[in-house]
Amino acid sequence: MADHAAHGHEEPANEGVHAHPTNQVYVRIAIILAIITLVEVAIYYIPTLRPALVPALLVLSVAKFLMVVGFFMHLRFDSRLYRFMFAAGLVVTLGVYFALLAMLWTRGFWFPLPTTP
């Protein structure tokens, strides 16, 4: 260690050190992600849930995104700047998606459908 200090390599003073999740935590997260995926597939095949299909899938997708980014990409333990960059990307993506969805739902308003005589 004295050799490291002589060359200007000092040990960090436990700044930013976090307890790394155990394998059990990763297995739990994987199980939760599998359950969310199962719910997504089930929602698609239940006809009574058709009107709520898009909002439900969006909410579940955002939940899965946050879990994957937070745990498997270790974003939960990184700098706030990285969290902000991912959050900004998610907000921009959802904004573009909702803008496109609104344009398609109001297509008849913006582009009147041709009428046959």
Secondary structure, DSSP 8 states (H G I E B T S, - for coil): -HHHHHTT-----STT------HHHHHHHHHHHHHHHHHHHHHHH-GGGGGGHHHHHHHHHHHHHHHIIIIIT-GGGS-HHHHHHHHHHHHHHHHHHHHHHHHHHTHHHHS------
